[in-house]
Amino acid sequence: MFSSYEMLKSQIDYQMEDVRKTMKQCKSKRKKNKEKSRKKSNFRLEGEA
């Protein structure tokens, strides 16, 4: 029971670390896209004002 729990816990930790890495990559990609869209929206707002 205890050993299987430890194994499960380490496996989950490993998977969570993997998820965090992929989320970081996605966030950095999204950040770049956000900057682009922010420039567009700022340009649009200036055009309307």
C-alpha positions in Angstrom: 0.0 0.0 0.0 2.6 2.5 1.1 5.1 1.7 -1.6 2.4 1.8 -4.4 1.3 5.2 -3.0 4.9 6.5 -3.1 5.2 5.3 -6.7 1.9 6.8 -7.7 2.9 10.1 -6.0 6.2 10.3 -7.8 4.5 9.4 -11.1 2.0 12.2 -10.6 4.7 14.7 -9.7 6.6 13.7 -12.8 3.4 14.2 -15.0 2.7 17.5 -13.3 6.2 18.7 -14.1 5.6 17.7 -17.7 2.3 19.6 -17.7 4.0 22.7 -16.3 6.7 22.6 -18.9 4.1 22.4 -21.7 2.0 25.1 -20.1 5.0 27.4 -19.9 5.7 26.8 -23.6 2.0 27.5 -24.5 2.0 30.7 -22.3 5.1 32.1 -24.0 3.5 31.4 -27.4 0.3 33.0 -26.2 2.2 36.0 -24.9 3.7 36.7 -28.3 0.2 36.4 -29.8 -1.2 38.7 -27.1 1.4 41.4 -27.9 0.4 41.2 -31.6 -3.3 41.4 -30.8 -2.7 44.2 -28.3 -0.9 46.3 -30.9 -3.8 45.7 -33.3 -6.4 46.6 -30.7 -4.5 49.8 -29.7 -4.2 50.7 -33.4 -8.0 50.2 -33.8 -8.8 52.2 -30.7 -6.6 55.1 -31.9 -8.3 55.0 -35.2 -11.8 55.2 -33.7 -10.9 57.9 -31.2 
